[in-house]
Amino acid sequence: MWTRQHKKRNTGRLIVPGISALFLAYFGFHVYHGEYGINSRARYETRMAELRQQLDTVRARRVDLEGRVSLLQDGTLERDMLDEQARRALSVSRADEVTIMLPGRSSD
């Protein structure tokens, strides 16, 4: 009968802890750097604050435009508003008027 003597190796004891360490490192990396990780949350909050500020600006602009449009609605048509829009579109003024041109104001 043949006998075989086995030398005890330490490598067998390191396989399971090594795989576990790799497993934890992989998921730990994605917890911090992943699409829904801790680092991404800060970026999402920053982006959300920027978009809220932009939304507030757009809403204020919309309220201003709605107010100007309400002046041009049927039944409440104001002559001054109509006169202002026509003069701006045609770039005309009366001979007895003084026209002050303001830089940086875009025509609506």
Residue pairs with C-beta under 8 A, 6 or more apart in sequence:
30 37
31 37
31 38
32 38
32 39
33 39
33 40
34 40
65 108
68 81
68 108
70 76
71 77
71 78
71 81
72 78
72 81
72 82
72 85
87 93
88 107
93 99
